Amino acid sequence: MIFTLSENREIEVVGKLTDYEEFLLHHGFCRCHKSYLVNMEYIDSIDNDVFYLTSGKTMKISRTYLQSAKKAYFDYVFAAEGRDMSHSGNIVSLFVTLFICTLDGYSMMNYRVPAKRAYGYFAAVTAVCLAFNSYIMIHYGSTVLRSVILFTIGLPYFVLILLITKDKISQTVFNFWLWINIYDIIANFSAFINDYTLKDAYFLTALRFVLFGGYFILYNKHLKAKHRMLMDRLKVNWWIFSFIPMSFTGLICLVNYYFLDFHGVTRNYPVLLMICILMLLVYILIYYTFQTAGDAMERERIAGNMKEQILLQKKQYEFYLQKREAERIFRHDARHRDSILISYLENGDVEGAKEFLKKNWRK
């Protein structure tokens, strides 16, 4: 038996055509003659009882297999069109996800450029990422894209954020990987809902838009002020804390890489669920710890301010006491001088009074 490959290469194997037929029929081949099968990916067109191949060759369809070969070929063509439609849905989903993720990620950082210019930079990177990742999706599939999306989308945004942020680099790294973890939670949760319900790309897009939009509102209304306060107030080594979200991201990537298909669905949801639960518990613990530390620092700051105010008031009180004592001494000395001066004048000693005034004037 001979397998004819592209570029007219041939491989000869031991066995009958029927030994391989069942396997090949489930992998894009169809039986069009008793002596051979054809890979439908390399069929350019069909005319009556002839297949025209992309290599320029023709392949005769025998009368016995004419109807079954035509049905198999047209089913394959329609399935390919369906895959193309699926690609378009996935591209729309990718665009919506990139757009809403840009808004979410942007709100977590502080930038040293005006808001319009920053959004322009993000839009440019989004366009490049959309084009590149769409190419990967169309030519290699969404499963491959999911395995490399951390590098094809995450890294370009990460470099852009580092270039335009005014936060400390360590804080920026922590915030970036924290956002990647939030993206992983939402992406896997929405994929879980879609895989066990409609299994539709547009439904997945709408669901992710709602979830990411809900997070955007939640963060900006209730979490942003506390987040920025903790980031600015706490004096911790953010490089060390950055390893926590980085480790979770690496773990999720490994699970998605080694479990591309799990009992008919696209992800190993039991393992991902445990990772996400662990992730949430760790972040709740970190937030509670940081919040407690922030409250303690705030109380310490308030106590320090009150102590400074008390010390200042004490100094002012001592100053007023000293001033009052000086005024008392001055009044006492003035009364003493006045009594001496009056005694000189009562005794008619004008010269003595003048001499007394001259001496006290010098003082």
Number of C-alpha atoms within 10 A of each C-alpha: 13 13 14 12 10 10 7 8 8 11 9 9 9 8 10 11 15 12 10 12 16 12 11 17 15 9 11 15 21 24 22 25 17 12 11 16 19 21 16 20 14 15 19 14 13 16 8 9 17 15 23 17 18 13 12 8 10 15 17 13 22 16 12 12 16 18 14 13 24 19 13 18 22 13 12 17 15 11 12 13 12 12 14 13 13 17 19 17 18 22 22 17 21 17 20 17 18 20 17 19 20 17 15 20 18 17 14 20 18 16 17 11 12 10 12 9 10 18 15 12 15 20 15 12 17 20 14 14 21 20 13 13 22 22 14 19 20 17 12 11 15 19 17 15 19 17 18 16 17 15 12 18 18 15 12 16 20 15 10 14 24 16 12 16 16 14 17 13 15 16 18 22 22 20 20 24 21 21 17 20 22 18 19 18 20 18 17 20 19 20 22 19 14 19 16 9 10 11 14 13 20 17 17 22 23 15 20 23 19 14 16 22 16 11 17 20 12 12 17 14 10 10 15 16 12 14 17 13 13 17 18 12 13 14 9 12 10 18 14 10 15 19 14 17 23 17 13 20 21 12 14 19 18 12 17 22 16 12 16 16 13 13 8 9 16 16 22 19 18 10 14 19 15 11 18 21 13 13 19 15 12 14 15 12 12 13 15 12 12 18 17 12 15 19 13 12 14 13 12 12 12 12 12 12 12 12 12 12 12 12 12 12 12 12 12 12 12 12 12 12 12 12 12 12 12 12 12 12 12 12 12 12 12 12 12 12 15 12 12 14 18 14 13 17 15 10 10 11 13 13 11 14 18 14 11 15 14 11 10 10 8 6 6
